[in-house]
């Protein structure tokens, strides 16, 4: 079973009481909805959008979320997603992503494995994609791996700016891009897995969730 949770967090609560400044702060707050897990790996996706005078926090999870102590009762809703929801052939979608590619970093010394091969993961770094053609190529690769297809000519690519984060001992930035369009399911099993697993990198920081609306045959 997969669960969808929505939490509406008024700006006043988020900024003055909870002191949420960045995506890492949201990450920490969301974990409080899954207490008592004792170091179990993360099995949920999140997304935060600005809705009127509040932040809308969406959570897709493999286990039910519990209302965290900081959340007002009337701002919290959670429910299982019916399996029939995943049986439609077409959906309108929105994907907030952190599209990147890996490149060889000439400034790093080569790390060679015991078998003599170069460890490319240790000699490379990720860079953000910004050109529309690169973003669409990235989305197309993810779609093929995720069991769906998109009409790239009709996809909207909306830059959402830089998302800075600070956590103990580290800081960084993600380049947020929202994709909007229509997708066609080509492999129901892979599509279901992609919805639960998420798409792209930085999923712990609010990226990778497919927000879906089924399209009826009459549309």
N, C-alpha and C positions, 0 to 999 in steps of 0.2 A: 504494500500500500504506500502511496505517496500523499503527502499532506501539503496544503497551501495555507499559509498564515499571513494575515495582513495586520499591521500595527500602524495606526496614525499617530504620529508624534508631533504635537504642536511645537512651533518654533521656540516659543518661550520655554517650554519644558526641555527641549533639546539643547538649547544654548546656555540658559542660565542655571538650570538645576542639574541636568545630566552632563553639561560641559562637553558636548560632542563637537569636536573640531574637524575630524577627518574620517577617512574610511576605516582606519584602524580602530578608532573609538567605536564606530558602528559595529565592527567585527567583535569587539569585546562585549558590547551590550547584547548582541544576538546570542552569544554563548550562554548568557544567563537564562535564556529560554530553554536550554538543554542541560540543566544541572544534573549532578550525580552520575556523570558518565565516566569519571575516573580516568581521564586521559584517552578515551576512545577517539578515533579519528573523526574529523568533521564529515558529516554526511548530509549537509544542507547547502543550499545556494541562497544568496540574498541579492536584493536590489533596492536602492533608495531613490525615490523621485520626489520632486517638489510638487505638492498638490494644494493649491490655494494657500492657506496659512499654516500648512503642516507638511511634514515629511511623511511620505507613504513608504513604509518598509514592507517588502514582500519577502517571504521565506518559503522555499520549496524544500521539503525534508523527508527523509525516510522514516522518521519517527515523529509523533505528535509534539509540537512545541507547547511549552507551558507558559502561562502569562508571567513574565518577569516582574519582580517587585517594583521596578521603576515605572511600569506601564499602567495607566489608568484602566479600569475594567472596561469602560465603554469604548476604548480605543483598540481593543484586541479581539480578533476573530480568527478562528482556525477550523479547518474542515478537511476531510479526506477528498481527494480528487477521484471521481468515479472512473473506473477503467474504460468506460464507454467514451470518455472525453478524448482518449487517444486513438479512437477508431475512425476519425474523420480523414478524408483524403487531402483536404486543403485547409490552410489556416492563414489568417493574417498574423504577422509576428512582429515583435519588437525585441531586439537583442542589444543590450548595453555591454560592450566588449572592450577589451584592451588588446587590439590587434598588434602583434609583433612578429619579427622574424629574427632568426639567429644568424649572426655573421662572425667570421673569424676575426679575432682581435689581434692585430699585429703587435700591440704593446705587451702582450702576455707571452711569457716564456712557454715553449712547447712542453706539454706533459705527455710523456710516452708511456704506454702500457707495458706490462711485462712481456707481451707477445710482440712488441715492437711497433704496434700501431699508435697513431697519435690520438689522444683523448680529446675529441673535438668539443665535448661538453666543458672541459676545463680550459680550453683555448678559444672560447667564443663568448659573445655577449648578445643580449637581446636588444633590439632597437625598435622603436615604435613606427608603425606604418601611418602615413598621413595622406598620400596621394590616392585619389578615388580609385584609379585602376588597380593599385596595390591592395586597397581595402576590399574591393570586389573580388579580386583573385583569392584573397585570404578567406573571405566568406564562402566562396565557391568550394574551396578545399574542405572547409569545415562542414559544409552541407553534404558533400559527397561522402565524407566519413560518418556523418550523422544520420544518414538514411533519408535525406530530403533534397529537393532541388528548388532553386529560386530563379525567377526571371531577373537577371542582373540589370537589365536596362530599366527596370521599374523600381529597383531598390533605392530607397533614400539613405544617404549616408550623412549623419548629422553630428558634427564635432561637438562634444560636450566639455571640452577643455581639459586641463590638467588636474588630476586628483592627487594632491600631496598627502603623504601620511608620515607619521612619526611614531615609532615604538621604541621600547628600551633597547639602546645599542644600535639603532638603525633608523634611517629615513629614506624615503624614495618618492617616486612619482609615477603615476599611470596616466596614459593619454586615452581618455574615454571617447568612444565613438558609438553612437546609436544607429543601428540598422533597422529600417522599417520596410515591410513589403509583404508579399504573399509567397508561401512555400507549398510545395507539393510533396507529400510523403511518398518515398520510393521503397523504403524498407521499414516496415512498422516496428520491428524489434530494435533496430539501430536507432530509430527516431525516439522511441521510448527511452532508451538508454541515454541518448544525448540530452533529453529533457531533464533527466534525473542527475546526470553527471555534470552537465554544463558545458559550455563551449569556450575554448580559448584559455588564456592564462589569468592569473590574479583572481581566481574565483573566491578566495577567502576575503577579498576586499570589495565585494559587491558586483563582480562582473560575471558574465557567462550564462545568465538565466534567460531562457526563451519564454517570453510572455506571449501567450497564444489566444486567439479567438477563432473558433471553427467557422468555416464558410459553408453555408448550406448549398445544396445543389442548385437552388433557384437564383443564387447570387451571381 
